[in-house]
Amino acid sequence: MAKLLNDPGCTTYGGNTGTPGCAFFPDQIVGAILIPEAKEFSNSDLDTFVATCQTLSISGKATRIYPIFRFDAITDNSEDVSIGTLGYGGKKINKEGKYDWIFEMVQGGHCHNNQLRKFNNDKSKKVLFVDAKGIVYGVKTSSNGLKGFTLDFFYAYPFKVNTGEEVAKFMVRFALAKVNELNEDIGYFDCGADLEDALPGIVDVELYDIGSSATAKKHIIGVRTVCDKVSLYDSYSAAIVSGFATIFTATKSGAAANPTACVAVPESKGWELEFAATGDHIITLGTPSVLSAASVGTPPAMGYEAQATLSITVN
């Protein structure tokens, strides 16, 4: 068949206006999950969504997801539809206004806010939203899966100080890039769980030097949270002793020199590590997934990640 000239290739779709018997109304958004830009949850992933997200929440940086909870207020800065007036007085839609939401968080505090601010210039993330009824919102894929909403930007604000009349405020902003993703292309499902409880995320911890042991080739170290300096000893003293061989690795002069034994030291809330040789050692804590496998920070408990190593001198 000959091709028509000057055919713009337009297709007109008609809508239907009947009201569904079970109408869906989105509830208040109480949380968000930052996900890698290319991440798509398959339809089968949605059946095990909570477990899948728990695994991803402690995975390596390239595949990790970052839950952000809990939102307690919203300011809707979304744009109105832009309407233009033509020369003869007629009107037309110039563009649809983009969604732009600011959420206030009353928990988490200053340290948590500083962690969120590290994502302010991160262009590699998309976002899922979670409402008060446990409904997860994203963009429906062609295979009936789910991917994240495209972001113009994510922004965690500098905190606002307590005024005496209002508590300190911590706010995060999501500017969405594509209006159709939250309308015609939206995908949503009931995850069947309270994701705030199921996905607490990861908190930074640090190794710290408690001191030399009375016994040669042994040294006592501790592990505590960076922000509030809470030791992990009370919660994980036995688990760390049991899993020390994978939890702690060490080098001496650049060569592997891992600890050979570990015992808990209740009076100092630390762990006494034994080494094969004296001298300077650099100790590294395992990744969140390694710690989880050793029953330290296994979801739905908070995960842990050390951002630095510890240098000690073994006598």
Wavefront OBJ file of the C-alpha trace (Angstrom):
o trace
v 0.000 0.000 0.000
v 1.291 3.424 -0.939
v 2.276 5.633 2.015
v 0.085 8.711 2.473
v 1.852 12.010 2.070
v 1.594 14.637 4.783
v 0.235 12.091 7.289
v 1.296 13.217 10.791
v 0.645 9.726 12.194
v -1.781 10.954 14.862
v -3.916 8.485 16.794
v -6.924 9.665 18.747
v -7.940 7.761 21.842
v -11.350 8.137 23.413
v -11.844 8.056 27.153
v -14.652 6.583 29.187
v -16.415 8.417 31.974
v -18.122 5.737 34.014
v -17.292 5.725 37.732
v -15.679 2.499 39.044
v -17.612 0.605 41.666
v -14.504 0.609 43.876
v -12.898 4.009 43.447
v -9.274 4.433 44.577
v -8.294 7.539 46.526
v -4.616 7.925 47.496
v -4.122 8.391 51.238
v -1.627 10.642 53.022
v 1.951 9.973 51.934
v 4.018 9.039 54.995
v 7.275 7.830 53.465
v 9.458 7.443 50.410
v 12.050 4.980 49.138
v 14.948 6.233 47.016
v 15.923 3.529 44.527
v 18.573 3.242 41.799
v 17.479 4.980 38.616
v 17.467 1.781 36.550
v 15.782 -0.396 39.191
v 12.552 -2.129 38.181
v 10.577 -4.467 40.409
v 9.129 -7.316 38.362
v 5.577 -8.465 38.941
v 6.884 -11.453 40.910
v 9.019 -9.085 43.023
v 5.817 -7.397 44.161
v 4.675 -10.684 45.742
v 7.763 -10.614 47.971
v 8.203 -6.845 48.024
v 8.976 -6.454 51.729
v 11.581 -9.232 51.783
v 13.084 -7.993 48.507
v 13.378 -4.450 49.859
v 14.883 -5.677 53.129
v 17.637 -7.395 51.149
v 18.194 -4.327 48.968
v 18.284 -2.012 51.986
v 21.555 -3.601 53.180
v 23.046 -4.421 49.773
v 26.027 -2.711 48.124
v 25.838 0.961 47.136
v 25.057 0.230 43.473
v 21.848 -1.679 44.264
v 20.896 -0.299 47.684
v 17.531 1.342 48.371
v 17.058 4.076 50.971
v 13.787 4.242 52.946
v 12.843 7.657 54.371
v 10.192 7.749 57.113
v 8.049 9.326 58.577
v 6.355 12.322 56.984
v 3.960 14.202 59.258
v 2.951 17.183 57.115
v 3.033 18.265 53.479
v 3.278 21.564 51.631
v 2.067 21.202 48.049
v 4.100 23.500 45.805
v 2.874 21.855 42.617
v 2.449 24.174 39.648
v -0.917 25.005 38.144
v -1.626 24.180 34.531
v -0.180 26.893 32.294
v -2.839 28.319 29.949
v -2.018 30.668 27.102
v -4.300 33.176 25.353
v -4.067 33.304 21.568
v -4.217 36.429 19.436
v -7.943 36.059 18.701
v -8.803 35.415 22.327
v -8.878 31.626 22.285
v -7.090 29.649 24.965
v -4.836 26.612 24.918
v -2.951 24.451 27.389
v 0.710 25.390 27.248
v 1.936 22.797 29.738
v 0.838 20.825 32.761
v 2.202 21.837 36.112
v 4.723 19.525 37.746
v 4.289 17.953 41.172
v 6.473 19.516 43.859
v 6.029 18.362 47.464
v 7.738 19.346 50.712
v 7.319 16.903 53.599
v 8.025 17.691 57.228
v 9.607 15.068 59.460
v 9.384 15.325 63.234
v 11.545 12.313 64.007
v 15.079 11.509 62.977
v 16.618 14.751 64.133
v 19.690 16.713 63.125
v 22.067 13.830 62.425
v 19.483 12.008 60.308
v 18.861 15.211 58.359
v 22.572 15.563 57.635
v 22.581 12.049 56.184
v 19.615 12.902 53.945
v 21.405 16.031 52.715
v 24.082 13.808 51.182
v 21.494 12.888 48.528
v 20.880 16.522 47.514
v 23.124 16.375 44.462
v 22.518 12.708 43.665
v 21.071 12.394 40.154
v 21.131 8.588 40.144
v 17.906 7.973 42.108
v 14.192 7.627 41.467
v 11.530 7.415 44.167
v 8.627 5.280 45.337
v 6.063 6.715 47.749
v 4.242 4.964 50.600
v 0.901 6.076 52.020
v -0.671 5.687 55.441
v -2.454 2.469 54.422
v 0.696 0.717 53.208
v 0.026 1.362 49.528
v 3.223 1.679 47.490
v 3.182 4.028 44.488
v 5.449 3.930 41.464
v 5.346 3.855 37.675
v 3.795 0.804 36.024
v 6.075 -0.958 33.550
v 5.041 -2.671 30.322
v 5.464 -6.053 32.045
v 3.149 -5.095 34.923
v 6.023 -4.358 37.267
v 6.981 -1.152 39.047
v 9.725 1.432 38.722
v 10.325 4.735 40.477
v 9.077 8.219 39.700
v 11.545 10.405 37.814
v 12.911 13.256 39.921
v 13.861 16.757 38.860
v 15.527 16.831 42.249
v 15.466 15.627 45.843
v 16.373 18.191 48.480
v 16.761 17.934 52.245
v 16.584 21.426 53.705
v 18.847 22.891 56.378
v 16.915 22.425 59.607
v 14.791 25.217 61.061
v 15.510 26.059 64.669
v 13.106 25.571 67.580
v 11.359 28.919 68.121
v 9.760 28.143 71.461
v 6.372 28.041 69.756
v 7.349 25.455 67.150
v 9.747 22.521 67.420
v 12.803 22.251 65.190
v 11.759 21.399 61.642
v 13.337 18.938 59.239
v 11.992 18.982 55.688
v 12.594 17.058 52.470
v 11.433 18.030 48.987
v 10.582 15.894 45.977
v 10.188 17.679 42.630
v 8.792 15.172 40.131
v 9.770 15.452 36.493
v 6.863 13.813 34.659
v 3.185 14.528 35.358
v 1.973 11.476 33.444
v 3.915 9.115 35.729
v 1.653 9.998 38.647
v -1.488 9.942 36.523
v -1.864 7.760 33.409
v 1.234 5.661 34.140
v 0.865 5.215 37.892
v 1.209 1.773 39.458
v 0.231 0.985 43.033
v -0.291 -2.032 45.255
v -0.825 -2.952 48.886
v 2.471 -4.295 50.256
v 0.675 -5.842 53.241
v 3.071 -4.454 55.853
v 4.078 -1.343 57.758
v 7.157 -0.401 55.740
v 8.330 2.073 58.357
v 8.817 -0.870 60.724
v 9.959 -3.332 58.058
v 12.563 -1.026 56.467
v 14.449 0.955 59.134
v 17.448 1.420 56.825
v 21.101 1.707 57.833
v 22.817 3.791 60.489
v 26.522 4.635 60.437
v 28.761 3.042 63.070
v 32.411 3.415 63.959
v 35.112 1.208 65.388
v 36.904 2.725 68.383
v 40.014 1.839 70.346
v 39.333 0.818 73.969
v 42.924 -0.173 74.698
v 45.541 -2.870 75.058
v 44.757 -6.122 76.829
v 46.737 -7.458 79.767
v 47.630 -10.397 77.524
v 50.164 -10.118 74.698
v 48.902 -9.969 71.110
v 45.407 -9.012 72.269
v 43.600 -5.680 71.928
v 40.124 -4.444 72.940
v 37.957 -2.509 70.501
v 34.362 -1.290 70.473
v 31.643 -0.600 67.909
v 29.204 2.303 68.382
v 26.843 4.469 66.379
v 28.429 7.609 64.940
v 25.662 10.046 65.781
v 24.696 9.228 69.355
v 27.683 7.070 70.436
v 25.555 4.097 71.510
v 27.576 0.890 71.801
v 26.370 -2.189 69.925
v 27.606 -4.342 72.798
v 24.346 -4.778 74.714
v 22.474 -5.888 71.599
v 25.141 -7.881 69.784
v 27.913 -8.977 72.169
v 27.347 -12.711 71.573
v 26.652 -12.391 67.842
v 29.891 -10.500 67.251
v 31.904 -13.083 69.203
v 30.289 -15.854 67.177
v 30.799 -14.160 63.815
v 34.060 -12.272 64.398
v 35.914 -14.108 61.611
v 33.722 -12.488 58.960
v 32.839 -9.316 60.883
v 36.432 -8.129 61.405
v 39.241 -8.196 58.876
v 42.668 -6.704 59.462
v 45.919 -5.926 57.682
v 49.478 -5.429 58.948
v 51.903 -3.617 56.651
v 49.417 -4.150 53.823
v 49.156 -7.918 54.272
v 46.203 -9.837 55.674
v 46.448 -10.238 59.447
v 42.952 -11.072 60.560
v 42.143 -11.654 64.241
v 42.371 -15.284 65.300
v 40.054 -15.161 68.325
v 37.493 -12.907 69.974
v 35.933 -12.698 73.435
v 33.421 -10.236 74.895
v 34.612 -7.818 77.598
v 31.515 -6.732 79.574
v 33.225 -4.181 81.811
v 34.352 -2.095 78.823
v 31.494 -3.059 76.473
v 34.015 -4.167 73.899
v 35.577 -7.182 72.250
v 39.081 -8.479 72.846
v 40.652 -9.527 69.562
v 43.693 -11.785 69.402
v 46.267 -11.464 66.615
v 49.124 -13.629 65.381
v 51.680 -10.847 65.703
v 52.286 -7.545 67.467
v 52.565 -4.208 65.679
v 50.283 -1.776 63.877
v 47.060 -3.203 62.458
v 44.243 -1.664 60.437
v 40.834 -3.172 61.240
v 37.863 -3.090 58.870
v 34.252 -3.843 59.767
v 32.200 -6.024 57.416
v 29.594 -4.606 55.040
v 25.934 -4.346 56.117
v 25.104 -7.610 54.346
v 28.068 -9.387 55.981
v 26.976 -8.107 59.386
v 23.396 -9.175 58.698
v 24.555 -12.690 57.812
v 26.244 -12.781 61.230
v 22.935 -11.716 62.880
v 24.098 -8.146 63.458
v 21.595 -5.667 62.043
v 19.366 -8.113 60.172
v 16.123 -6.546 58.837
v 13.674 -5.662 60.218
v 16.318 -4.521 62.706
v 18.422 -1.482 61.814
v 21.389 -2.197 59.552
v 24.920 -0.956 60.281
v 27.730 0.402 58.126
v 31.191 1.650 59.071
v 32.554 4.442 56.879
v 36.146 4.177 58.122
v 38.740 1.720 59.392
v 40.464 1.670 62.797
v 44.222 1.750 63.355
v 45.512 0.046 66.532
v 48.870 -0.985 67.942
v 48.945 -4.555 69.217
v 51.509 -5.104 72.000
l 1 2 3 4 5 6 7 8 9 10 11 12 13 14 15 16 17 18 19 20 21 22 23 24 25 26 27 28 29 30 31 32 33 34 35 36 37 38 39 40 41 42 43 44 45 46 47 48 49 50 51 52 53 54 55 56 57 58 59 60 61 62 63 64 65 66 67 68 69 70 71 72 73 74 75 76 77 78 79 80 81 82 83 84 85 86 87 88 89 90 91 92 93 94 95 96 97 98 99 100 101 102 103 104 105 106 107 108 109 110 111 112 113 114 115 116 117 118 119 120 121 122 123 124 125 126 127 128 129 130 131 132 133 134 135 136 137 138 139 140 141 142 143 144 145 146 147 148 149 150 151 152 153 154 155 156 157 158 159 160 161 162 163 164 165 166 167 168 169 170 171 172 173 174 175 176 177 178 179 180 181 182 183 184 185 186 187 188 189 190 191 192 193 194 195 196 197 198 199 200 201 202 203 204 205 206 207 208 209 210 211 212 213 214 215 216 217 218 219 220 221 222 223 224 225 226 227 228 229 230 231 232 233 234 235 236 237 238 239 240 241 242 243 244 245 246 247 248 249 250 251 252 253 254 255 256 257 258 259 260 261 262 263 264 265 266 267 268 269 270 271 272 273 274 275 276 277 278 279 280 281 282 283 284 285 286 287 288 289 290 291 292 293 294 295 296 297 298 299 300 301 302 303 304 305 306 307 308 309 310 311 312 313 314 315
